[in-house]
Amino acid sequence: MPETSDQRALAVSLSALRDEALAHLFAARHVSASATWRDMFDAADALLDSSSIGRALPLVNRREAEALVAAIDGALVPDAVRPPLQDMALVDANGRVYAAVAAALAEIAPDGLPQAGVEPRVDAADDAAAAESAFTHAAALADVLLLTLESPLGRIGSGSLGASERRRLVDSGAARSAEEADLLVGMAARTGLLGSNGRAWLVTPAGRSWLRLPTLERWASTARALRDALPAAYRTPSGAWMPQAAWAGATPFDPAGEERAARWAHRLRAWGLLDARGAVPVWGRGLAEGGDVDASALRALLPPEVDRVYLQNDLTAIAPGPLAPHLDVRLRGMAVRESRAQASSYRFSAATIGAAITAGETADSLRDFLTGISLTGLPQPLAYVIERTAAEHGRVRVAADSASGLTTVRTDDETLLRAMEVDTSLRSVALTRSGAELITHVAADVVFWALSDARYPAVAVDDEGRPRAVERAKLAVAESPDDPTDVYAPLIARLRAGGEDSDAAWLERELDQAVRARAVVDVTVRLPDGSSRVFRLEATGLGGGRLRGRDRAADVERTLPLSHIVSITPAV
């Protein structure tokens, strides 16, 4: 149990904190919102426990850690770093390190802290390699998001990607290795492009918008997000980041500090914000100093994007350079990309054209788009595939009847209508015959995808009979983290109602501890005439507003009113 002087000093400090600061302290210490603490003294007792201190010290940055280590022998923590350490319940209001904290520090840092790293020399010759990494990983991250739109990426219990999902990303060409798959997904999650529903990673609305940005804007927005997501220990008060060589020692009490630093350095190297030795390329220096990126410095080193392709008679398209992202995303909705490089190739087929029509394209929209980006016109074989597939695809029309609230499925092919009526794979949408059509109470979008999955040539249409796009991709729901102030509001209210730091509350707590230990204590009592007397008692009971104890000197049991007790001290 912590020394009572420390416990009381911390209780006083906790009582003086605002509710918001108290809630963030509890969150940092992983305090359960259902903790059974009765007052601030209970809270102080728990926060000075070695296990709770062990959860706080890894959060301390290097400057704060140096101040704590220097104050182990009784020196005071300087004013400049005292407030955050006091808010973390590691030092008292005067800057004195609590005894329990000093004991923990002496155990984990008996020889002081290791020397911090120094900034490497910047060498402009590495800018080209950093730019290549930025371009490569921006394209790879886009591939990861597109694959996730098609099918969410499953997570295992630890929250990381499953082995099968890593293989899917590698086999598709989005990642070169399982390690790179983890890197890309981790970056996307940290920058808000991917979100989780607990079981899988999903693309966020911000991630879908990001896909249609030009490459340089994709890179710049993610670079800013990565900088903003850097751990606070790597940052200066101005928002700049410390030299990368110092990150491993930035949280000297964190056993995972070096691993975390390596992971962040890997992310920034992949995104072209650090070179292989940890130096910052010219376009990243603004971010590193707390400002913005200089995208123009990177633009000169990136290959120029193109907005035209060569359409060929063998149903392929060749982009003579990196295709503008908004064109690449749409083209990949109607063709399979066969190779990924600065010159990519895409292949069309009846299946890919059918998938595009299922997603809302029409023969006219496909022809217009392809003609607009083609340097070679629209080849006759490709035009034929578009026409034939569109004609086949429009045979089953799915519409929502606003008057009846039903979904209708219509086709001019009676054989096809009968097949859908009896198809057991469509049992979940409960289609029933009504004249020359099928009807159901199930939503039109659900019916449409059920028919598409069963390989029926379905198209969703609006009230006017015109084809409409149906979005199947499930996006991550934007969730804001729980506000600690709300989470801990009931606990904080109970602690404040427990008497805060009144002398009476502290005295009663000391008496309770003495009774529990059956300790021998000197009890100072105020007598009716105003004088004081000290009784040496073995504390045996507390209740009804009275302390009971055995007076060893007189060999009698005494009962003393709490209202008359001035103080207690351990018997010497």
C-alpha positions in Angstrom: 0.0 0.0 0.0 1.4 3.5 -0.8 2.5 5.8 1.9 -0.4 7.6 3.5 1.2 11.0 2.8 1.5 10.3 -0.9 -2.1 8.9 -1.0 -3.5 12.0 0.7 -1.4 14.4 -1.5 -2.6 12.6 -4.7 -6.2 12.6 -3.4 -5.9 16.4 -3.0 -4.5 16.7 -6.5 -7.2 14.5 -8.0 -9.9 16.6 -6.4 -8.5 19.8 -7.9 -8.5 18.3 -11.5 -11.3 19.2 -13.8 -13.6 16.4 -14.8 -12.2 16.2 -18.3 -8.6 15.9 -17.1 -9.7 13.3 -14.5 -11.4 11.3 -17.2 -8.4 11.3 -19.5 -6.2 10.2 -16.6 -8.5 7.3 -15.9 -8.6 6.4 -19.6 -4.8 6.5 -19.8 -4.5 4.2 -16.8 -7.2 1.8 -18.3 -9.4 2.3 -15.2 -12.7 0.4 -15.5 -15.7 2.7 -15.6 -17.4 0.3 -13.2 -14.7 0.6 -10.5 -16.1 0.4 -7.0 -14.0 3.3 -5.6 -15.9 5.3 -3.0 -13.9 8.5 -2.9 -10.7 10.2 -4.1 -8.7 8.3 -1.5 -9.7 5.0 -3.1 -8.7 6.5 -6.5 -5.4 7.7 -5.2 -4.7 4.3 -3.6 -5.4 2.5 -6.9 -3.4 4.9 -9.0 -0.4 4.5 -6.8 -0.5 0.8 -7.2 2.5 -0.6 -9.1 0.4 -2.1 -11.8 -1.3 1.2 -12.5 2.0 3.0 -12.5 3.3 0.4 -15.0 0.5 1.5 -17.4 1.4 5.2 -17.0 5.2 5.2 -17.5 5.1 3.9 -21.1 3.2 7.1 -22.0 5.9 9.4 -20.7 8.0 11.1 -23.4 11.8 11.4 -23.2 11.9 14.9 -21.7 9.4 13.9 -19.0 11.3 10.6 -18.4 14.6 12.5 -17.9 12.9 14.8 -15.4 11.4 11.9 -13.5 14.7 9.9 -13.3 16.6 13.1 -12.1 14.0 13.5 -9.3 14.1 10.0 -8.0 16.5 11.0 -5.1 14.3 13.8 -3.9 14.9 16.6 -6.3 11.8 18.3 -7.7 10.6 18.0 -11.3 11.1 21.4 -13.1 8.1 23.6 -13.6 8.3 23.2 -17.4 7.4 19.5 -17.4 5.5 19.3 -14.1 1.9 19.9 -15.4 1.7 16.8 -17.7 3.4 14.6 -15.1 1.0 15.8 -12.4 -1.9 15.2 -14.7 -0.7 11.6 -15.1 -0.6 11.3 -11.3 3.2 10.7 -11.2 4.3 13.7 -9.2 2.6 15.9 -6.6 1.8 19.6 -6.9 5.3 20.6 -5.8 7.0 18.4 -8.4 8.0 15.6 -5.9 7.9 12.1 -7.4 5.6 9.9 -5.5 7.4 7.1 -3.6 5.7 4.3 -5.5 6.6 6.0 -8.8 10.2 6.4 -7.7 10.4 2.7 -6.7 9.1 1.7 -10.2 11.6 4.0 -11.9 14.5 2.7 -9.9 13.5 -0.8 -11.0 13.2 -0.2 -14.7 15.9 2.4 -15.2 18.6 1.7 -12.5 21.3 3.1 -14.7 19.4 6.1 -16.1 18.2 6.5 -19.7 20.1 5.6 -22.8 21.4 8.4 -25.0 19.0 9.8 -27.6 19.7 9.4 -31.3 20.9 12.2 -33.5 19.5 13.5 -36.8 21.2 12.0 -39.9 22.7 14.2 -42.6 20.3 15.0 -45.4 21.4 13.8 -48.8 19.4 15.0 -51.8 20.6 12.0 -53.8 18.1 9.9 -52.0 15.1 11.9 -53.1 14.7 9.9 -56.3 14.4 6.6 -54.3 12.0 8.2 -51.9 9.8 9.5 -54.7 9.7 6.1 -56.3 8.6 4.6 -53.0 5.9 7.2 -52.7 4.5 6.5 -56.2 4.6 2.7 -55.8 2.9 2.6 -52.5 0.2 5.2 -53.4 -0.7 2.9 -56.3 -0.6 -0.2 -54.1 -2.8 1.4 -51.5 -5.4 2.3 -54.1 -5.4 -1.4 -55.2 -6.0 -2.5 -51.6 -8.9 -0.1 -51.3 -10.4 -1.3 -54.6 -10.1 -4.9 -53.5 -11.7 -4.1 -50.1 -14.6 -2.4 -51.9 -15.2 -5.7 -53.8 -15.0 -7.8 -50.6 -14.1 -6.6 -47.0 -10.8 -7.8 -45.6 -11.3 -10.2 -42.7 -9.6 -9.7 -39.4 -8.5 -12.2 -36.8 -9.0 -11.9 -33.1 -5.9 -9.7 -32.6 -7.2 -7.2 -35.2 -4.6 -8.0 -37.8 -5.2 -9.4 -41.3 -5.8 -13.1 -41.6 -3.4 -15.2 -43.6 -5.9 -15.8 -46.4 -6.5 -12.1 -46.8 -2.8 -11.5 -47.0 -2.6 -14.1 -49.8 -5.5 -12.4 -51.5 -3.7 -9.1 -51.6 -0.4 -10.6 -52.7 -2.0 -12.8 -55.4 -3.9 -9.8 -56.8 -0.7 -7.8 -57.1 -1.8 -5.2 -54.6 1.1 -6.1 -52.3 4.4 -7.7 -53.0 4.5 -9.7 -49.7 2.5 -10.5 -46.7 4.6 -7.9 -44.7 3.7 -5.2 -47.3 0.0 -6.2 -47.1 0.1 -5.5 -43.3 2.0 -2.3 -43.9 -0.6 -1.0 -46.4 -3.6 -2.0 -44.4 -2.0 -0.4 -41.3 -1.4 2.8 -43.1 -4.9 2.9 -44.5 -6.4 2.3 -41.0 -4.2 4.9 -39.4 -5.2 7.6 -41.9 -8.9 6.9 -42.0 -9.2 5.2 -45.4 -10.2 1.9 -43.8 -12.4 1.3 -40.8 -13.5 -1.8 -39.0 -16.8 -3.3 -37.9 -14.9 -5.6 -35.6 -14.7 -8.6 -37.9 -13.4 -7.0 -41.1 -11.8 -3.9 -42.6 -14.1 -1.8 -44.7 -13.4 1.2 -46.9 -14.6 4.4 -45.3 -16.5 7.2 -47.2 -13.2 9.2 -47.1 -11.4 6.2 -48.6 -13.8 6.0 -51.5 -13.4 9.7 -52.2 -9.6 9.3 -52.0 -9.7 6.8 -54.8 -10.8 9.4 -57.3 -8.2 12.0 -56.4 -5.1 12.6 -58.6 -2.1 10.7 -57.5 -0.3 13.7 -56.0 -3.4 14.7 -54.0 -3.8 11.1 -52.8 -0.2 11.2 -51.6 -0.4 14.7 -50.0 -3.6 14.0 -48.1 -2.2 10.7 -46.7 1.2 12.3 -45.9 -0.6 14.9 -43.7 -2.7 12.2 -42.1 0.4 10.1 -41.3 2.1 13.1 -39.7 -1.0 13.9 -37.6 -1.2 10.3 -36.5 2.4 10.1 -35.3 2.6 9.4 -31.6 2.8 12.5 -29.5 6.1 11.4 -28.1 7.7 11.8 -31.6 6.3 15.4 -31.9 7.4 18.8 -30.6 5.0 21.3 -29.2 5.1 23.1 -32.5 3.8 20.0 -34.4 7.1 19.1 -35.9 8.5 15.6 -35.6 11.8 14.8 -33.9 14.7 13.2 -35.9 13.7 9.7 -36.8 16.8 8.3 -35.0 15.4 9.6 -31.7 12.0 7.8 -32.0 13.2 4.5 -30.6 14.1 6.3 -27.3 11.2 8.7 -27.3 9.2 6.6 -24.8 12.1 5.1 -22.8 9.8 3.3 -20.3 7.8 1.5 -23.1 9.0 -2.0 -23.7 7.4 -1.9 -27.2 8.9 1.6 -27.9 11.6 0.4 -30.4 9.1 -1.8 -32.2 6.6 1.0 -32.5 9.3 3.4 -33.7 10.4 1.0 -36.4 6.9 0.5 -37.6 6.3 4.2 -37.9 9.6 4.7 -39.7 8.7 2.0 -42.1 5.3 3.7 -42.9 7.0 7.0 -43.5 9.7 5.5 -45.7 7.1 3.7 -47.7 5.2 7.0 -48.2 8.4 8.8 -49.3 8.6 11.0 -46.2 11.8 9.5 -45.0 14.7 8.0 -47.0 16.4 4.7 -46.2 18.6 6.3 -43.6 15.8 8.3 -41.9 16.6 11.7 -43.6 13.6 13.8 -44.8 13.3 14.5 -48.5 12.9 18.0 -49.6 9.1 17.7 -50.1 8.6 16.4 -46.6 10.6 19.0 -44.7 7.6 21.3 -44.3 5.6 18.5 -42.6 8.6 17.5 -40.5 8.8 21.1 -39.3 5.1 21.3 -38.4 4.0 22.9 -41.7 2.6 21.4 -45.0 4.0 19.3 -47.8 5.7 20.8 -50.8 4.0 18.7 -53.4 5.6 20.6 -56.3 9.0 19.2 -55.2 7.7 15.7 -55.6 5.7 16.3 -58.8 9.0 16.8 -60.7 10.1 13.3 -59.8 6.8 11.4 -60.5 6.0 10.0 -63.9 3.3 12.2 -65.6 -0.2 10.8 -65.7 -2.0 10.1 -68.9 -5.7 10.4 -69.8 -5.8 8.3 -73.0 -5.4 4.6 -73.7 -5.0 2.4 -76.8 -8.1 0.2 -77.4 -7.1 -2.9 -79.4 -9.0 -5.5 -81.4 -8.0 -8.3 -79.0 -10.3 -6.7 -76.3 -7.4 -5.1 -74.4 -6.6 -1.5 -73.5 -3.0 -0.3 -73.1 -2.3 2.9 -71.0 1.0 4.4 -72.2 1.8 5.7 -68.7 0.2 5.9 -65.3 -3.5 6.4 -66.0 -5.3 9.2 -64.1 -6.8 7.6 -61.0 -10.4 8.6 -61.7 -10.1 7.0 -65.2 -8.3 3.9 -63.8 -11.0 3.3 -61.2 -13.8 3.5 -63.8 -11.9 1.5 -66.4 -11.3 -1.3 -63.8 -15.1 -1.4 -63.3 -15.5 -2.7 -66.8 -12.2 -4.6 -67.5 -9.7 -6.6 -65.6 -6.3 -5.0 -65.2 -3.7 -7.6 -66.3 -0.5 -5.8 -65.5 0.4 -2.9 -63.2 3.3 -0.7 -64.1 3.8 2.8 -65.5 2.2 1.3 -68.7 -0.8 -0.9 -67.5 -2.9 -3.2 -69.6 -6.6 -4.0 -69.1 -8.7 -6.8 -70.7 -12.4 -6.7 -71.5 -14.8 -9.7 -71.7 -18.5 -10.3 -71.6 -18.2 -11.0 -67.9 -16.5 -7.7 -67.1 -18.9 -5.7 -69.3 -21.8 -7.5 -67.6 -20.4 -6.6 -64.2 -20.2 -3.0 -65.2 -23.8 -3.0 -66.4 -24.8 -4.7 -63.2 -23.1 -1.8 -61.3 -25.1 0.8 -63.3 -23.4 1.3 -66.6 -25.3 1.2 -69.9 -24.2 0.4 -73.4 -24.3 4.2 -74.2 -22.3 5.1 -71.1 -19.7 2.5 -71.8 -19.3 3.5 -75.5 -19.1 7.2 -74.6 -16.5 6.7 -71.9 -14.3 4.4 -73.9 -14.5 6.5 -77.0 -13.6 9.6 -74.9 -10.4 8.1 -73.6 -9.3 6.0 -76.7 -6.5 7.0 -79.0 -7.6 4.4 -81.5 -11.4 4.8 -81.5 -13.8 2.0 -80.4 -12.7 -1.3 -82.0 -15.6 -3.3 -83.6 -15.0 -6.5 -81.5 -15.3 -4.5 -78.3 -18.4 -2.6 -79.6 -20.0 -6.0 -80.4 -19.3 -7.4 -76.9 -20.8 -4.2 -75.3 -24.0 -4.4 -77.5 -24.6 -8.1 -77.1 -24.0 -8.1 -73.3 -26.2 -5.0 -72.8 -29.0 -6.6 -74.8 -28.8 -9.8 -72.7 -28.4 -7.9 -69.4 -31.6 -5.9 -69.8 -33.9 -8.9 -70.0 -34.7 -8.9 -66.3 -35.8 -5.6 -64.8 -36.1 -5.0 -61.0 -38.0 -2.0 -59.8 -39.5 -0.7 -56.6 -43.3 0.1 -56.8 -43.8 3.2 -54.7 -47.6 2.8 -54.7 -47.7 -0.7 -53.3 -44.4 -0.8 -51.5 -43.5 -4.0 -53.3 -40.6 -4.9 -55.5 -41.4 -6.1 -59.0 -39.4 -8.4 -61.3 -40.3 -8.3 -65.0 -39.1 -10.0 -68.1 -40.4 -10.7 -71.6 -39.0 -14.2 -71.5 -41.7 -16.5 -69.9 -39.2 -19.3 -69.5 -36.9 -17.1 -67.6 -39.7 -15.8 -65.4 -40.7 -19.4 -64.5 -37.1 -20.3 -63.7 -36.8 -17.4 -61.3 -40.1 -18.4 -59.7 -39.0 -21.9 -58.8 -35.2 -21.2 -58.2 -34.4 -22.4 -54.7 -31.3 -20.1 -54.6 -33.8 -17.1 -54.6 -35.9 -18.5 -51.7 -34.6 -15.8 -49.4 -36.2 -13.0 -51.4 -39.6 -14.8 -51.6 -40.6 -14.1 -55.2 -44.2 -14.9 -56.0 -46.1 -14.8 -59.3 -48.5 -12.0 -59.9 -49.8 -12.1 -63.5 -46.9 -11.4 -65.9 -44.4 -10.5 -63.1 -42.9 -11.6 -59.8 -43.4 -9.5 -56.7 -41.9 -9.5 -53.2 -41.8 -7.4 -50.0 -38.0 -7.6 -50.0 -36.2 -4.3 -50.9 -35.4 -3.8 -54.6 -31.6 -3.6 -54.1 -31.6 -6.9 -52.2 -33.6 -8.6 -54.9 -31.3 -7.2 -57.6 -28.2 -8.5 -56.0 -29.8 -11.9 -55.3 -30.7 -12.2 -59.0 -27.2 -11.0 -60.1 -25.5 -13.5 -57.8 -27.7 -16.3 -59.3 -26.4 -15.2 -62.8 -29.7 -13.8 -64.0 -29.3 -10.9 -66.5 -30.8 -8.4 -64.1 -30.8 -4.6 -64.2 -32.2 -2.2 -61.6 -34.6 0.5 -63.1 -36.2 3.6 -61.6 -39.9 4.6 -61.8 -39.4 5.7 -65.4 -37.9 2.4 -66.4 -34.4 3.8 -66.8 -31.4 1.8 -65.5 -30.0 3.0 -62.3 -26.7 2.3 -60.4 -26.9 0.1 -57.3 -24.1 0.4 -54.8 -23.1 -2.9 -53.3 -19.9 -2.0 -51.6 -20.4 -1.7 -47.8 -18.6 1.2 -46.3 -17.3 1.5 -42.8 -19.6 3.6 -40.6 -17.8 6.6 -39.3 -17.5 6.2 -35.6 -16.0 8.7 -33.1 -14.2 7.2 -30.2 -16.1 7.3 -26.9 -15.4 10.5 -25.0 -13.7 9.6 -21.7 -15.6 12.4 -20.0 -18.9 10.7 -20.8 -17.5 7.2 -20.0 -16.3 8.1 -16.6 -18.9 10.7 -15.6 -20.8 8.4 -13.2 -17.6 7.3 -11.5 -16.3 10.8 -11.2 -19.6 12.0 -9.7 -19.4 9.2 -7.1 -15.9 10.1 -6.2 -16.7 13.8 -5.8 -19.7 13.0 -3.7 -17.5 10.9 -1.4 -16.2 13.9 0.4 -13.3 14.9 -1.8 -10.4 15.9 0.5 -12.1 16.8 3.7 -10.1 16.2 6.9 -13.0 14.2 8.3 -13.0 11.9 5.3 -9.3 11.3 5.5 -9.4 10.7 9.3 -12.2 8.2 8.9 -10.2 6.4 6.2 -7.1 6.2 8.5 -9.2 4.9 11.3 -10.8 2.3 9.0 -7.3 1.1 7.9 -6.1 0.9 11.5 -9.1 -1.2 12.5 -8.6 -3.5 9.5 -5.0 -4.0 10.6 -5.8 -4.1 14.3 -3.0 -1.6 14.6 -1.9 0.1 17.7 -2.3 3.9 17.3 -2.1 7.1 19.3 -5.4 8.8 19.1 -5.6 12.5 20.0 -9.0 13.5 21.4 -10.4 16.9 22.1 -12.0 17.0 25.6 -15.1 19.0 26.6 -12.9 21.6 28.4 -11.0 22.3 25.2 -7.9 20.4 26.1 -6.5 17.4 24.3 -5.5 13.9 25.5 -3.7 11.1 23.7 -4.9 7.5 24.1 -2.9 4.6 22.9 -5.4 2.0 21.6 -5.4 -1.2 19.7 -8.1 -0.3 17.2 -10.8 -3.0 17.2 -14.0 -1.5 15.6 -15.5 1.5 13.8 -19.2 2.2 13.5 -22.0 4.3 14.6 -19.8 7.4 14.6 -17.4 5.9 17.2 -14.0 4.2 17.4 -13.6 1.2 19.7 -10.2 0.1 20.9 -8.4 -1.5 23.8 -6.4 0.8 26.0 -3.4 -1.3 26.8 -2.1 1.0 29.5 -5.4 0.9 31.5 -6.4 -2.6 30.2 -9.9 -1.4 29.4 -12.1 -1.0 26.3 -12.7 2.6 25.2 -15.2 4.0 22.8 -14.4 7.4 21.4 -16.8 9.7 19.4 -15.3 10.4 15.9 -16.4 14.0 16.2 -13.9 14.4 19.2 -10.9 12.7 17.5 -8.4 15.3 16.2 -5.8 12.9 14.7 -4.2 9.5 14.8 -0.6 8.4 14.4 1.1 5.0 14.5 2.3 4.1 17.9 6.1 4.2 18.2 
